Each structure stands twice: as C-alpha cells, then as structure tokens.
Amino acid sequence: MTNTATTAPAVHLAGAAKDYGPVRAVAGIDLAIDRGESVALLGRNGAGKSTTIGLILGLLEPTGGTVKLFGEPPASAVRAGRVGAMLQEGRPLTRVTVREVVTFVGRRYPKPLPVAEVLELAGLTDLADERVDRLSGGQAQRVRFALAMAGEPELIVLDEPTAALDVDSRRAFWRAMRAYAERGNTVLFSTHYLEEADENADRIVVIDRGRKAADGTAEDIKRTVGGSLVAFDLAGAPTESLSRLPGVSSLEIRGDRALLRSSDSDATVLALAGQGLIRNLEVAPASLEDAFVTLTHEGTTV
C-alpha cells in the first residue's frame, strides 16, 4: 500500500472555496504543489490571494472543498512543525536580540534548525546580537524570514515578503529564500513584483476573481498573450489596417507610436516593411506583466 504521508503533494487544494456572507472570495480552486517546488501566487488586490494563503495555513476554514498539506489537514501539518509562514502583519519585538528571538521561536518546534544555520541562511549572522527593534525595514524582514525557517519546515509560505523594501534589501531577501529552497524545501510566495516571480519561481499561479486564471512556468504564461510586441513610430501614417496585418492579435496606439501584439513577429514586420512602416522599430517578447494584465483584465484562463 502506498504511504500517502510520503507521496502526497506539499499543498493540495481540491475545489477550495471561501465565502464571506454573499461574497465569494475564493471560488473553487484546484491546486497541487509538489515537494521541492517554488511557486509564486499572483493576483490583483482583492483577487483572493490572501484568502487562499489563509486557507492553506489553516487560518481560515473553507466553505467548500478540501485543503491538505502533506496529505493532512493544515492544522495538523502546522502543529507537527512542517510549515513555516511569513505574513504581512507583525511588529518587531522590543529589547531582544536577533539571536534570542530566533532561539526562542526555534525551541517551539520538535526539530529546529541550529540557530547559527538559520542566521546564516537569512543573512543575519553579523546582526545576531543587535536588538530587533533597532533594525532597518529590510533587516527586520529578514528576521521574519528567519523565524519562519527556525523550525526547519518542509513548506514555507511567504505573503508579500518584500513589500516596501528597497532594491538592495529585496535582492538580499531573495538570495536567502533561494538558499532555503535549494535545500529541497517547498516555497509558496505571493508578490506584486512580477519580476520576482519571473526570477524566483519554478511555477506561477495567477488568481483572478477568486479563481485560478493561469498555472504554469513564466514562459508558459508569457506565451498565452500572443508571442511578441512590435512597436514603431507612425509619423502620421493611418492605423485602420494595422490590426489586419499577419499575426496581429491586438493594437494599441500611444501618441504617435503603435504597439502590436503578434503571434508571428516575422510576418508582421515583413508586412510593415511592405508598407514602409518600420520607423524606430522595436520587437520584444511578451513580458510577464503583459500576460498578467491580459489574464486579469480580460478574464482569459489558461
């Protein structure tokens, strides 16, 4: 007989739903995250990301469907020390050092990581004896990450972990996160910084209006919006026929510049050349931002 304790996904949502009175915040999401994956959860404000994270962590009870972590209810996985979380809310403790708070939290778990190892992974070794309430915003965020790792969880959930951090602090945080993931752990994070998802996630899940709008690699999701962007200066040329050019799926005019989304940029450019419309021509692959905007504003599902 197969042992589900060792074969079940790290995260498994089956038709998971959550209602707040007449409002359906999460509308029947199916999602499986394998052990060892790093997955980004994207969505506009109010799309259902935070509610989904609350369901995964057992902070909210689903109205319908099921949520399992490692084949068991979230509360059981959390009690067993298999899950760590870094949420948006939280105030720094006063009059305690980084080492002291990491040590205290680690002792609450059955098999904590050595404190020195946690500090190294979070990039806090040089700050171990500093008071937590005297740290910068970026340093305090790394302390929250250290606390999420202290129990050596197999799954760590990060809700907007780099919100309000400067560029250097964000880079330092993601170096620490990648070091944790490289140990074979599972990471689920939400973010509004699309480049973070593009650079740090094995998979991206887009949530829109409480439903899963897309699920795949960054490249998979980029391909859903039509290949490439072709831009050029109009210099007063008419625009009526541009949307009918080969490969063109959408057209946008910004001042005197045309932006075409094309599934066959070569054919589009050849057609433009035939009309003498290649002034200041640019051709670029679709970005994750392009895909995100398309998925969350047009209701496309992939």
C-alpha positions as CSV (number, residue, x, y, z in Angstrom):
1,M,0.0,0.0,0.0
2,T,1.3,3.5,-0.9
3,N,2.2,5.7,2.1
4,T,0.3,8.9,1.4
5,A,2.4,10.6,4.1
6,T,5.4,10.5,1.9
7,T,3.8,10.7,-1.5
8,A,1.1,13.4,-1.1
9,P,1.8,16.9,-2.5
10,A,3.1,19.6,-0.2
11,V,-0.1,21.6,-0.9
12,H,-3.3,20.2,-2.4
13,L,-6.5,22.2,-2.8
14,A,-9.5,20.5,-4.3
15,G,-12.4,22.8,-5.1
16,A,-11.4,25.0,-2.2
17,A,-13.8,27.9,-1.7
18,K,-14.3,30.6,0.9
19,D,-17.4,32.8,1.3
20,Y,-17.8,35.9,3.4
21,G,-21.5,36.2,3.6
22,P,-22.7,36.9,0.0
23,V,-19.1,37.5,-1.2
24,R,-17.2,34.5,-2.7
25,A,-13.5,35.4,-2.1
26,V,-12.2,32.0,-3.4
27,A,-14.4,30.2,-5.9
28,G,-13.4,26.5,-6.0
29,I,-9.6,26.5,-6.7
30,D,-7.8,23.3,-7.6
31,L,-4.1,23.4,-6.9
32,A,-1.3,20.9,-6.3
33,I,2.2,21.9,-5.4
34,D,4.8,19.2,-5.4
35,R,7.5,18.9,-2.7
36,G,10.6,21.0,-3.6
37,E,8.8,23.4,-5.9
38,S,9.0,27.2,-5.6
39,V,5.6,28.7,-6.6
40,A,4.5,32.3,-7.0
41,L,0.9,33.3,-6.4
42,L,0.0,36.4,-8.3
43,G,-3.2,38.5,-8.4
44,R,-4.6,42.0,-8.2
45,N,-5.6,43.4,-4.8
46,G,-8.9,41.6,-3.9
47,A,-8.3,38.7,-6.2
48,G,-8.3,36.1,-3.5
49,K,-4.5,35.6,-2.9
50,S,-4.5,36.3,0.9
51,T,-7.7,34.3,1.4
52,T,-6.1,31.4,-0.4
53,I,-3.0,31.6,1.8
54,G,-5.2,31.8,4.9
55,L,-6.9,28.5,3.8
56,I,-3.5,26.8,3.1
57,L,-2.2,27.8,6.6
58,G,-5.4,26.7,8.3
59,L,-6.1,30.3,9.5
60,L,-9.4,30.1,7.6
61,E,-11.9,27.2,7.2
62,P,-13.0,26.5,3.6
63,T,-16.7,27.0,2.9
64,G,-16.4,24.2,0.4
65,G,-13.8,21.7,-1.0
66,T,-10.7,20.5,0.8
67,V,-7.2,21.7,1.7
68,K,-4.4,19.4,2.6
69,L,-0.7,19.8,3.4
70,F,1.4,16.7,3.0
71,G,-1.8,14.7,2.9
72,E,-3.2,16.0,6.2
73,P,-5.3,19.0,7.4
74,P,-3.3,22.2,7.6
75,A,-3.6,22.5,11.4
76,S,-2.0,19.0,11.8
77,A,0.9,19.9,9.5
78,V,1.4,23.2,11.3
79,R,1.4,21.5,14.7
80,A,3.9,19.0,13.5
81,G,6.3,21.8,12.6
82,R,6.2,21.0,8.8
83,V,5.0,24.5,7.9
84,G,6.5,28.0,8.4
85,A,4.9,31.3,7.5
86,M,5.9,34.9,7.0
87,L,2.8,37.1,6.9
88,Q,2.4,40.8,6.1
89,E,1.4,41.7,9.6
90,G,3.8,41.8,12.5
91,R,5.5,44.2,14.8
92,P,9.1,43.9,16.0
93,L,9.7,42.7,19.5
94,T,11.4,45.1,21.9
95,R,14.5,44.6,24.0
96,V,15.5,41.3,22.5
97,T,18.3,40.4,20.1
98,V,18.0,38.7,16.8
99,R,19.7,35.6,18.2
100,E,17.4,35.5,21.2
101,V,14.2,35.7,19.3
102,V,15.4,33.1,16.7
103,T,16.4,30.8,19.6
104,F,13.1,31.2,21.4
105,V,11.0,30.5,18.3
106,G,13.1,27.5,17.3
107,R,12.5,25.9,20.7
108,R,8.8,25.8,20.0
109,Y,9.4,23.2,17.2
110,P,10.2,19.5,17.5
111,K,13.3,19.6,15.2
112,P,14.5,23.1,14.8
113,L,17.4,24.2,12.7
114,P,20.6,25.2,14.6
115,V,20.4,28.9,15.3
116,A,23.7,29.6,13.6
117,E,22.4,27.9,10.4
118,V,19.2,29.9,10.5
119,L,21.1,33.2,10.9
120,E,23.4,32.3,8.0
121,L,20.5,31.3,5.7
122,A,18.7,34.6,6.4
123,G,21.9,36.7,6.1
124,L,21.7,37.7,9.7
125,T,25.0,36.4,11.2
126,D,26.5,39.8,11.5
127,L,23.3,41.2,13.1
128,A,22.8,38.3,15.6
129,D,23.5,40.5,18.7
130,E,21.6,43.5,17.5
131,R,18.2,44.4,19.0
132,V,15.3,43.5,16.7
133,D,13.6,46.9,17.3
134,R,16.7,48.8,16.1
135,L,16.9,47.1,12.7
136,S,16.1,48.6,9.4
137,G,13.0,47.6,7.5
138,G,14.9,45.2,5.2
139,Q,16.8,43.7,8.2
140,A,13.6,43.2,10.2
141,Q,12.0,41.5,7.2
142,R,14.9,39.0,7.1
143,V,14.3,38.3,10.8
144,R,10.7,37.4,10.0
145,F,12.1,35.1,7.3
146,A,14.5,33.5,9.9
147,L,11.6,32.9,12.3
148,A,9.6,31.2,9.5
149,M,12.6,28.9,8.9
150,A,13.5,28.3,12.5
151,G,11.6,25.1,12.9
152,E,13.1,23.7,9.6
153,P,9.7,23.4,8.0
154,E,9.3,21.5,4.7
155,L,6.9,24.2,3.4
156,I,7.3,27.9,3.9
157,V,4.6,30.3,2.9
158,L,5.5,34.0,2.3
159,D,2.8,36.6,1.9
160,E,4.2,39.7,0.1
161,P,7.6,39.2,1.7
162,T,9.4,42.2,0.1
163,A,6.6,44.8,0.3
164,A,8.1,48.2,1.0
165,L,11.7,47.0,0.8
166,D,14.3,48.9,-1.2
167,V,16.1,47.2,-4.1
168,D,19.2,46.0,-2.1
169,S,17.0,44.6,0.7
170,R,14.8,42.8,-1.8
171,R,17.9,41.2,-3.5
172,A,19.3,40.1,-0.2
173,F,16.0,38.6,0.8
174,W,15.7,36.5,-2.4
175,R,19.2,35.3,-2.0
176,A,18.2,33.9,1.4
177,M,15.0,32.4,0.0
178,R,16.8,30.6,-2.8
179,A,19.3,29.2,-0.4
180,Y,16.4,27.8,1.6
181,A,14.7,26.4,-1.5
182,E,17.9,24.7,-2.7
183,R,17.8,22.5,0.4
184,G,14.8,20.7,-1.2
185,N,12.1,22.7,0.6
186,T,8.8,23.9,-0.8
187,V,8.2,27.6,-1.1
188,L,4.9,29.4,-1.9
189,F,5.0,33.1,-2.1
190,S,2.7,35.9,-3.1
191,T,4.1,39.2,-4.6
192,H,3.1,42.3,-6.5
193,Y,6.6,42.5,-8.0
194,L,6.2,40.4,-11.2
195,E,10.0,40.3,-11.9
196,E,10.4,38.5,-8.5
197,A,8.0,35.8,-9.7
198,D,9.8,35.6,-13.1
199,E,13.2,35.2,-11.5
200,N,12.5,33.1,-8.4
201,A,9.5,30.8,-9.1
202,D,9.5,27.4,-10.8
203,R,5.8,27.9,-11.4
204,I,3.4,30.8,-11.4
205,V,-0.3,30.6,-10.4
206,V,-2.4,33.6,-11.3
207,I,-5.6,34.2,-9.2
208,D,-8.3,36.4,-10.5
209,R,-11.8,37.0,-9.1
210,G,-11.3,34.1,-6.7
211,R,-10.4,31.6,-9.5
212,K,-7.2,30.2,-10.9
213,A,-6.6,32.1,-14.2
214,A,-3.3,30.5,-15.1
215,D,-0.9,27.9,-13.9
216,G,2.5,27.2,-15.5
217,T,6.1,28.3,-15.9
218,A,6.7,32.0,-16.5
219,E,7.5,31.2,-20.2
220,D,4.2,29.2,-20.5
221,I,2.2,32.1,-19.2
222,K,4.0,34.7,-21.4
223,R,3.1,32.6,-24.4
224,T,-0.6,33.0,-23.7
225,V,-0.6,36.6,-24.7
226,G,0.5,36.3,-28.3
227,G,4.2,35.9,-28.7
228,S,5.8,39.3,-29.2
229,L,5.3,43.0,-29.1
230,V,6.1,45.0,-32.3
231,A,6.3,48.8,-31.8
232,F,7.1,51.6,-34.3
233,D,6.6,55.3,-35.0
234,L,3.5,56.1,-37.1
235,A,4.8,59.5,-38.3
236,G,1.2,60.4,-39.3
237,A,0.5,57.1,-41.1
238,P,-3.1,55.7,-41.0
239,T,-3.8,53.0,-38.5
240,E,-7.0,51.4,-39.8
241,S,-5.3,48.4,-41.4
242,L,-2.8,47.6,-38.7
243,S,-5.0,45.2,-36.8
244,R,-5.4,43.2,-40.0
245,L,-1.7,42.6,-40.6
246,P,-0.4,39.0,-40.4
247,G,0.0,37.7,-36.9
248,V,-1.5,40.7,-35.2
249,S,-3.9,39.9,-32.3
250,S,-4.2,43.4,-30.7
251,L,-3.4,47.0,-31.5
252,E,-2.6,49.9,-29.1
253,I,-1.8,53.5,-30.1
254,R,0.2,55.6,-27.7
255,G,0.5,59.1,-29.2
256,D,2.4,58.7,-32.5
257,R,3.6,55.2,-31.6
258,A,1.8,51.9,-32.5
259,L,2.2,48.7,-30.4
260,L,1.1,45.5,-32.0
261,R,0.8,42.2,-30.2
262,S,1.8,39.5,-32.7
263,S,1.9,35.7,-32.7
264,D,4.2,35.8,-35.7
265,S,6.5,38.8,-35.4
266,D,8.5,38.0,-38.6
267,A,5.3,38.0,-40.7
268,T,4.2,41.2,-39.0
269,V,7.5,43.0,-39.6
270,L,7.6,42.0,-43.3
271,A,4.1,43.4,-43.8
272,L,5.1,46.6,-42.1
273,A,8.2,46.9,-44.3
274,G,6.0,46.4,-47.3
275,Q,4.0,49.5,-46.2
276,G,7.1,51.5,-45.3
277,L,6.2,51.4,-41.6
278,I,9.4,50.5,-39.8
279,R,10.4,53.8,-38.3
280,N,12.2,53.3,-34.9
281,L,11.1,49.6,-35.0
282,E,11.3,47.5,-31.8
283,V,10.4,43.8,-31.5
284,A,10.4,42.3,-28.0
285,P,9.0,39.1,-26.5
286,A,5.9,39.5,-24.4
287,S,6.7,40.1,-20.7
288,L,5.1,38.5,-17.6
289,E,3.5,41.9,-17.0
290,D,1.8,41.8,-20.4
291,A,0.5,38.3,-19.6
292,F,-0.7,39.3,-16.1
293,V,-2.6,42.3,-17.4
294,T,-4.2,40.2,-20.1
295,L,-5.2,37.4,-17.8
296,T,-6.6,39.7,-15.0
297,H,-8.3,42.3,-17.2
298,E,-9.7,40.2,-20.0
299,G,-10.7,37.1,-17.9
300,T,-8.6,34.8,-20.0
301,T,-7.9,31.3,-18.4
302,V,-5.1,29.0,-19.3
